[in-house]
Amino acid sequence: MATPELMLSLGLIEKDVNADTLWVWCYPSIDADLREVMLRKCCLTLDNQVLHTFVFGQFCRTWYYITTVEVQEPTVLKKVTHFSIVVTAKDFNPEKYAAFSRVLCRTYMKHGSPVKMMEGYIAVLTKGICQSDENGSFLIKDYDVRKALLAGSLKDVVSQFGMETIILYTALMLKKRVVVYHPRIEALLEFTSRALPCLVWHRKDWSILHPFVHLENDELENLKVCTGYVAGFVDPEVKDRSDLFDVFVNLPDSEITVSQNAKEAMSMGKLHKEIGNFIVQAAEDADRSDAQVIKDISVKTKEILSNLMSLADHADNSKLTLECLKQGHYPPATENFLFHLAAAEQLLKI
């Protein structure tokens, strides 16, 4: 169930006829660091930039959703050429906030006053609904979080990467740092935030996502405090920043690279081949939907975790050691994977 109290703030950025881009209003408040990041994300500060109508991402555990429009006649906004509506929230639900922002954009275009937008925002916070004959309606209960989480296509990922999808699966299972590059923000957002997390559906953890990151110190410092993540970049220079990733995905070229320092943990064996084949077969089955493929992979994952936990049940304090794993007489690559997986799942005795 979608709940209104997940929203944190509403903001407005304008670009005027002199090409100046400024924060002009927010409610109740947005701190200075986040405002600076939002100015960077909204695309209005860049010259000759393609207009990105809707972008989203996460910074310092706050999700942001930015809808940008060009001002069209007739309007009361005579000195404004473009504006961006910024909604910050605790939850991941792009469809919900895109729909709400569209209503707010129409409201601002018509009235030219943030007060009218604030009324809509408060109506959603208090009643879960914002209604208007002229600007459209928004009903928060129409946007189930589960739908947002299931919006990605693993079939598309497997179609692009085939058996190499197992590298992505392994990296996510082991909570490694995955960096994805694509020059087009829309493609980047789709892959990083909709498709990839579905490979580890059993965790339902979208907090690992940073789908739209710039190579700026404040954003990189925010990344570096995370143990594992999926981070998306539109800047090709990120490929030279090996300090930021264990696995690098070049989306346009369909290339996946494992960094030197992650090769030992990411070494592949018989178990990986078996899981890889399973993922590919499930995704290539024309009779199975994307949701069914996600479920298939999740069931397979839970089998692996169940086996790992059964080993832990026989160990001291239900924590595994390398010695416990060795008693299973697994092939070296499988033993290595299970050891690192136990560490990622906090089943390892330190």
C-alpha positions, -999 to +999 in steps of 0.1 A: +000+000+000+014+034-010+015+058+020+016+096+017+039+101+047+068+088+027+071+122+009+096+145+025+096+177+005+086+196-026+108+221-045+109+243-076+138+252-098+134+278-126+154+288-157+146+324-167+149+343-200+184+353-190+194+316-189+199+318-151+188+287-132+179+291-096+161+274-067+130+296-062+109+277-036+107+246-014+084+232+012+089+225+040+127+225+035+155+210+015+191+213+028+218+231+009+238+200-001+208+183-016+197+215-034+231+217-050+229+181-062+193+187-075+205+217-096+231+194-112+205+166-119+177+188-134+197+195-166+187+232-167+221+244-157+238+229-188+239+246-221+225+229-253+214+200-232+186+177-242+157+182-219+152+152-196+115+153-187+119+129-157+149+117-138+153+101-104+180+089-081+192+086-045+215+108-025+223+104+012+194+079+016+169+103+001+151+095-031+146+124-055+122+127-085+127+156-109+102+165-136+113+192-160+092+211-186+095+239-211+070+267-205+043+268-231+019+295-240-006+305-227+010+309-193+014+335-165+051+326-163+063+353-186+099+354-175+105+317-172+116+294-200+117+261-181+111+248-146+117+216-126+095+202-099+116+183-073+099+158-050+120+141-023+108+109-005+118+079+015+106+054-010+114+041-045+083+045-067+091+064-100+056+060-115+039+074-084+060+105-083+061+111-120+023+111-120+021+134-090+047+158-105+027+160-138-003+173-119+019+198-101+035+210-133+001+217-149-009+235-117+022+257-118+020+264-155-016+276-151-013+296-118+024+305-117+022+303-079+040+277-056+011+282-032-012+262-054+014+234-057+018+234-019-020+229-015-018+199-038+012+185-018-006+189+015-038+174+001-018+142-008+000+142+026-032+145+045-058+127+023-037+107-002-055+125-031-051+156-052-080+164-074-085+190-101-108+191-131-084+212-151-050+199-140-058+162-135-061+140-104-036+119-085-046+092-061-017+077-040-033+043-035-032+037-073+006+032-070+015+000-053+051-003-044+053-039-055+044-028-091+072-003-090+097-030-079+085-054-106+087-029-134+121-041-148+127-067-175+153-095-167+144-109-201+160-078-217+191-081-195+196-118-205+188-110-242+217-084-241+243-103-219+234-140-222+255-162-199+274-131-187+243-123-167+258-146-141+285-121-134+259-095-126+240-120-104+272-130-085+282-093-080+248-085-065+246-116-044+281-108-029+271-071-024+299-059-047+302-024-062+286-024-097+291+007-119+270+010-151+277+034-179+254+046-206+253+081-223+215+082-223+200+087-189+167+070-197+185+037-207+207+040-176+178+044-152+159+015-168+188-009-164+202+001-131+171+007-111+144-014-127+161-046-140+193-053-120+178-054-085+153-080-097+183-105-099+183-104-061+146-101-055+148-121-022+164-090-006+139-064-021+166-039-013+164-008-035+186+012-011+217-001-029+207+019-060+223+051-070+211+052-106+222+087-116+256+098-103+279+125-115+317+124-110+315+151-084+331+148-049+299+151-029+282+123-048+313+101-048+318+105-011+282+095-006+289+063-027+321+054-008+303+050+025+282+022+010+296-014+012+279-025-020+259-006-046+247-003-082+257+032-095+248+046-129+269+072-148+264+091-181+301+102-181+324+078-201+353+088-179+339+066-151+355+036-169+389+049-157+377+051-121+386+016-110+385+028-073+347+030-077+338-005-089+343-042-086+323-048-118+320-023-147+291-026-172+294-007-205+258-009-216+261+005-252+289-020-259+273-049-239+306-054-221+311-065-185+345-061-168+355-075-134+382-054-117+415-070-107+408-066-070+375-085-073+386-114-095+393-138-066+358-133-050+342-133-084+359-165-098+334-187-116+329-225-113+304-253-118+277-237-095+279-204-115+275-223-148+245-241-134+229-209-121+238-191-154+221-217-175+191-217-153+187-179-156+192-180-194+167-208-199+141-191-177+145-158-195+144-173-229+111-192-222+086-173-243+057-186-221+071-170-190+065-134-180+091-111-165+075-115-131+077-153-134+114-151-144+121-130-113+102-155-091+121-185-107+155-168-100+144-159-065+134-195-057+168-208-070+185-182-049+166-192-018+177-229-024+213-218-024+208-197+008+189-225+025+218-249+019+242-223+033+220-218+064+218-255+070+256-256+071+255-227+095+229-245+117+256-272+125+282-246+133+290-226+165+265-198+171+249-206+137+279-189+121+300-205+093+337-208+091+359-218+062+365-251+080+327-258+079+326-252+042+356-274+036+337-303+052+312-300+023+340-310-002+329-284-027+349-276-058+373-246-051+352-220-070+320-231-053+336-231-019+350-196-026+316-183-037+298-198-007+324-183+016+319-148+002+281-152+001+281-162+038+301-130+045+275-109+025+246-126+043+263-121+077+265-158+083+303-158+086+321-163+120+345-134+123 
